Amino acid sequence: MTSELIQLQPNDEHNQALEANVHPPQWSSPTPMRPYHLVVIGAGTAGLVTAAGAAGLGARVALVERELMGGDCLNVGCVPSKGIISAARVAADAKDASEFGIDVPEVNVDFAAVMQRMRKLRAGISHNDSATRFRDLGVDVFFGQARFLDSSTIDVGGTELRFKKAVIASGARAAAPPIAGLNEVEYLTNESVFSLTELPRRLGIIGAGPIGCEMAQSFAQLGSEVFLVESEHGIMPREDREAAEVVQKEMVRNGVKLLCCGRNLVIKNDGGIRLTVESHGQTYDEPVDQLLVAVGRAPNVENLNLEAVGVDFDKKGVKVNDNLQTTNPRIYAAGDICSKYQFTHAADFMARIVIQNALFAVGPFGKKKASDLVIPWATYTSPEIAHVGMYENEAEQAGIEVDTYVQHFSDIDRAILEGADDGFVKVHTKKGTDQIVGATIVAENAGDMISEITVAMTGGLGLGKIGSAIHPYPTQAEAIRKLGDQFSRTKLTPLSKKILGLLQRLNVGS
């Protein structure tokens, strides 16, 4: 296998097609002829966007990848997980069909076929991140471990790449926390769970963050008995508590056994895997067929020889300023290696900042800043949770007083008709104004809906402007417009209310 860490299993036609794209076994590295304007380390989202964008501007660019191009997102993250989630949702819809007056006698899940479909679709998507495509874009692609020799040279397997600027986009990886007995068993992470071909009858998952919740719900919908262990109360402890509770209720309905406020977690190997944990005063001792550890990340800083070039880093990653410049002014960083926002779309837009700041002394609008980015995110459970901006407690900590507007889907016709009326849209505005400082949506398609609010925040449009924009009826997005109406009603003065009341009475009389 060409990859040292990420193993593509099973070795079927789809994974072979994936490997042929993102780490071709017979790849021939080019011979560097001149110094590069930019050498990019890591071909995940941040590295790919940086390399393609810089090459498109005419720069000489080298891209170095030690494993699989496409990074976590394509190979062991966003893409395969959503392939499984989509199948799990179909299974759940089929089981709930009777609520719509449709009789589905029996739902049989072919897990091997579910995973094969995922691998086929992932391989089809992978051409976008392929070595051949980037070579055709004018990027010199090298496979191997990159190592800084000095502030103008990177070594890749004995080949020296001279550079004017460099970008560290080496990402992060799964890193299990210290758990008693964990090292005594074989366990899954996001880097191996997508290699499964048989459905675990009983699945233990440690960590009720986004990955843990997505996989817990999906495997339960596909037929596994799932035990989800979380040290804090409830699920997704960083999210809006009301939103997380809506998702938690649905996950439990799907069959997930939540063991939250977990204490004294121990993993035992008694010929199989057994997890023991205390949850809300009760001790659970559960044998499981597979164990997924869905908590803990570590930056990929090893073997880069960052000390030799004065690039500071710690256990959270490479340290950068607001321009994404490291402590070595010739070296930048982007993506999971340096950001607390470990999302594909965040890495994408950080890469755009790096292109501007690394290649142009001063752009038309000055140096680009990471702090200017308005970054939304979503967790793709059913229903989904999406968020952008500040939570209410974060605004309070920042000394920002807010007004909060909530629209429940139980009052939105489209949501009622679709049987998806448990969620809500919540928007925080700067007190006394319609300036949006943050928003949370919990809905079946919350990840799509949050973009309307993100656009408004990016463009400086207030909640009142959203309320004045006509939305099609009936749609779930109408909930966002109704928040604008809520804000507008707060602006009615006592006099205007009296005038409106008089006009209404006159209309009734006519």
C-alpha positions, -999 to 999 in steps of 0.1 A, spaced: 0 0 0 14 34 -9 -1 52 21 18 49 54 -11 59 77 -44 58 58 -51 23 46 -75 18 17 -95 -13 24 -110 -34 9 -87 -36 -21 -116 -35 -46 -119 -17 -79 -133 14 -63 -104 19 -39 -80 10 -66 -95 38 -88 -93 61 -58 -56 53 -52 -48 57 -90 -61 93 -87 -48 105 -53 -15 85 -50 -7 68 -83 16 39 -76 38 46 -107 39 84 -103 70 100 -118 81 131 -99 92 161 -120 127 174 -119 129 209 -102 146 233 -127 142 266 -109 132 279 -74 94 278 -69 74 308 -60 55 286 -36 60 251 -22 29 237 -5 32 209 20 0 188 22 -26 181 -5 -57 183 16 -82 211 10 -60 239 21 -30 227 1 -50 219 -30 -67 253 -31 -34 271 -25 -16 252 -52 -43 255 -78 -50 292 -71 -13 301 -72 -6 282 -104 -36 298 -120 -20 332 -113 11 321 -131 33 312 -101 57 282 -102 42 258 -76 52 225 -61 28 204 -41 41 177 -17 19 149 -3 31 120 18 -2 101 17 -34 106 -3 -43 138 -21 -76 151 -10 -67 147 26 -91 138 53 -122 153 36 -121 131 5 -106 99 20 -117 96 56 -140 125 64 -167 146 47 -171 125 16 -173 89 29 -193 100 60 -220 117 39 -221 87 17 -230 65 47 -253 92 62 -274 94 30 -279 57 30 -288 57 67 -314 84 61 -331 64 34 -333 34 58 -348 56 85 -373 71 61 -384 37 50 -389 26 86 -410 57 93 -430 55 61 -461 44 79 -464 79 94 -471 92 59 -497 64 51 -472 44 32 -467 7 41 -432 -6 37 -435 -42 50 -398 -48 59 -366 -28 56 -335 -49 49 -301 -31 50 -273 -46 29 -244 -29 47 -218 -43 23 -237 -27 -6 -240 6 14 -203 7 18 -196 -3 -17 -218 26 -30 -198 50 -7 -165 37 -21 -178 40 -57 -190 76 -53 -158 86 -34 -137 72 -62 -158 91 -88 -153 124 -69 -116 119 -64 -106 129 -99 -111 165 -87 -82 160 -63 -60 138 -86 -23 141 -92 -29 142 -129 -54 170 -127 -30 192 -107 -1 184 -130 -24 196 -159 -30 228 -139 7 235 -139 15 222 -105 46 200 -99 33 171 -77 57 152 -54 49 123 -32 69 118 0 78 133 34 86 169 32 114 182 55 127 218 58 164 221 53 165 259 57 143 289 50 146 284 12 148 246 8 126 216 13 138 180 10 114 153 -4 130 119 -5 164 133 -15 150 158 -40 156 195 -30 129 220 -37 140 256 -36 114 281 -27 107 318 -22 76 312 0 63 280 15 29 269 29 24 243 56 -10 226 50 -2 192 65 -35 190 84 -43 170 115 -52 133 123 -72 113 148 -54 109 181 -71 89 209 -71 104 244 -57 83 273 -84 58 282 -77 29 305 -73 -3 285 -77 13 251 -42 2 239 -52 -34 247 -78 -36 219 -81 -28 182 -103 2 178 -116 23 149 -111 60 142 -124 81 113 -93 68 94 -105 32 95 -143 31 102 -150 36 64 -131 4 56 -158 -17 74 -176 -42 51 -198 -59 78 -222 -41 101 -212 -43 137 -241 -59 157 -230 -39 187 -210 -7 182 -194 14 210 -185 50 202 -164 72 225 -171 109 220 -205 126 213 -190 154 192 -200 159 155 -182 127 142 -194 106 171 -230 117 168 -231 114 130 -218 79 131 -238 68 161 -271 78 145 -262 64 111 -251 30 123 -282 28 145 -304 36 115 -286 9 96 -292 -16 123 -264 -16 148 -270 -15 186 -250 17 194 -236 28 228 -224 64 227 -202 74 256 -197 111 264 -179 126 295 -201 157 296 -239 160 298 -259 154 266 -244 155 232 -223 180 212 -214 200 244 -201 230 224 -234 235 205 -265 255 215 -280 233 243 -316 236 230 -305 226 195 -284 197 208 -314 184 229 -336 183 197 -310 161 180 -304 140 211 -341 132 213 -341 120 177 -309 99 181 -325 81 211 -356 75 191 -333 59 164 -320 35 191 -288 51 202 -280 44 239 -265 76 252 -242 71 282 -234 107 290 -217 122 321 -196 91 317 -171 84 345 -144 58 350 -144 45 315 -124 13 311 -119 -8 279 -113 -45 285 -100 -72 263 -116 -105 273 -114 -122 239 -135 -93 225 -140 -57 234 -159 -47 265 -165 -11 277 -173 -3 313 -186 32 323 -206 49 350 -234 71 336 -259 89 359 -253 67 388 -255 34 370 -226 12 359 -227 -2 324 -206 -32 313 -212 -38 276 -195 -61 251 -192 -46 216 -181 -60 183 -163 -27 172 -152 4 191 -150 38 174 -129 65 191 -144 98 178 -126 123 200 -91 138 199 -70 153 171 -33 160 167 -16 183 142 7 167 116 39 185 126 63 156 129 92 151 106 88 186 90 119 199 109 101 231 118 127 239 145 153 243 118 134 272 102 121 289 134 84 279 129 68 278 164 42 251 171 25 234 200 1 205 206 -26 225 189 -6 231 157 15 257 140 12 292 153 2 319 128 -7 356 129 -39 370 115 -23 370 80 -17 332 84 21 339 85 42 317 108 70 329 130 92 325 99 80 354 76 87 333 45 65 304 56 27 304 59 1 279 71 -35 271 64 -62 246 73 -64 221 102 -27 225 110 -32 260 124 -70 266 127 -95 259 155 -121 257 127 -113 223 113 -137 223 84 -131 219 47 -147 252 38 -126 270 64 -95 255 49 -106 266 15 -110 303 24 -78 303 46 -60 291 15 -73 321 -5 -59 344 22 -25 327 19 -24 331 -19 -31 368 -15 -6 374 13 22 351 1 23 361 -35 15 398 -34 35 423 -13 4 444 -9 -29 435 -25 -55 460 -37 -71 460 -3 -41 453 18 -32 421 36 -60 396 40 -70 386 76 -83 353 89 -103 372 115 -124 387 88 -138 353 78 -174 345 87 -173 307 91 -204 286 94 -205 249 102 -229 220 103 -232 186 119 -251 162 96 -272 144 120 -310 141 115 -320 168 121 -288 188 113 -273 215 135 -258 245 118 -242 275 133 -224 308 124 -210 336 145 -212 338 182 -232 317 207 -251 337 234 -225 329 261 -196 339 238 -213 373 231 -217 378 269 -180 369 275 -171 395 248 -192 421 265 -217 423 237 -254 426 248 -277 407 224 -314 403 216 -324 368 207 -351 358 182 -364 323 179 -387 308 152 -398 272 159 -406 250 129 -438 239 147 -452 271 133 -438 267 97 -463 250 73 -437 233 52 -420 217 82 -453 205 96 -463 189 63 -429 171 60 -431 158 96 -399 178 104 -412 204 129 -391 197 160 -364 223 153 -360 260 152 -340 290 139 -323 311 166 -306 345 158 -287 368 181 -285 405 172 -266 433 188 -290 447 214 -314 473 200 -303 467 164 -308 441 136 -270 435 133 -266 397 134 -238 384 156 -247 347 155 -273 321 146 -281 284 151 -305 263 130 -316 228 139 -335 213 109 -333 185 84 -315 208 59 -299 232 84 -265 231 67 -281 246 35 -302 271 54 -274 286 74 -259 301 43 -286 327 40 -276 341 74 -239 337 66 -243 358 34 -262 385 55 -234 386 81 -207 388 54 -225 415 35 -235 435 65 -272 429 60 -293 430 91 -322 408 102 -346 435 90 -333 432 55 -338 394 56 -374 401 67 -380 424 37 -369 397 12 -397 376 -3 -392 339 4 -412 313 -15 -441 297 3 -441 270 16 -404 265 24 -386 259 57 -364 289 49 -395 310 56 -386 306 93 -356 329 87 -378 356 71 -402 354 100 -374 363 123 -370 395 103 -407 401 110 -401 396 147 -374 422 147 -396 447 127 -424 443 153 -400 455 180 -395 488 161 -432 497 163 -437 527 186 -468 531 207 -480 558 183 -475 536 152 -493 507 170 -523 530 176 -523 541 140 -521 505 127 -549 496 151 -571 525 138 -565 515 102 -574 479 109 -607 490 126 -614 512 96 -608 484 72 -630 461 92 -658 487 91 -655 491 53 
